[in-house]
Amino acid sequence: MDLVLDAADRHLLTPYVYPAGWPEGEPCRQLLSLFVITNLGALTLYLLFGTLSYYFIFDHELKKHPQFLENQVRREISYALRSLPWISVPTVALFFAEVRGYSKLYDNIEDSPYGWSGVFLSMLSFLFFTDMGIYWIHRALHHKLLYKHFHKPHHVWKIATPFASHAFHPVDGFMQSLPYHVYPFLFPLHKVTYLGLYIFVNVWTISIHDGDYRVPRFLQHIINGSAHHTDHHLYFDYNYGQYFTLWDKIGGSYKSPTAFEGKGPHDYLRKLREK
């Protein structure tokens, strides 16, 4: 995140916002800047990609499903906009630790002992590490002691739209994002790669709520896509994973998506029309 902070300081904050005597490296200034940047970034990613997905990918026929709620899109957006600032508070604390040099993020390819191959391997390990972490955190949030307090608001959306992607209780939203932030404190990761992966995970979160179940046949039971996550919203105890189905298969929570078996929400709507 220091790349974004440096760019903001250089082009906007130092020349136009902060007093000349307030140093860029001063902790209070960094925390304030990170809070604003994190919120603006999250809001932009959510509204930009959520809107694009909603208008160009999401099948609006799903809004006719009996479990689609009245004014649902407005309610999803409203809930997300209320939650994002609170989610950003502990997130900013972790970004601050990164900026202060406590993580293993590095600037140059030469700083990696494995060069470019290390960059590509770190991308893969990031995906598998975070997928594992989110699986177990997500599954824990379904425990009866936690579910009603933190995760239940996200399951209000049985037939989700892309705007449901960030409509979490703040504790729920932060906990499921924690593996993304923990990774660079444990493993070396290029700063630009980390920034790209941060954008990717937000877009992916939107994509698994977009109601588009098309996946190449040979990947249907490997990639945890929208079809899998739709069944998670509908049937509760299945498909906790984020990118892959690996941990659901290991943990015994994998369910073949009903959409792949002719029993999904679109099939239900078709049968209603036929009646």
Disulfide bonds with the S-S distance in Angstrom:
none
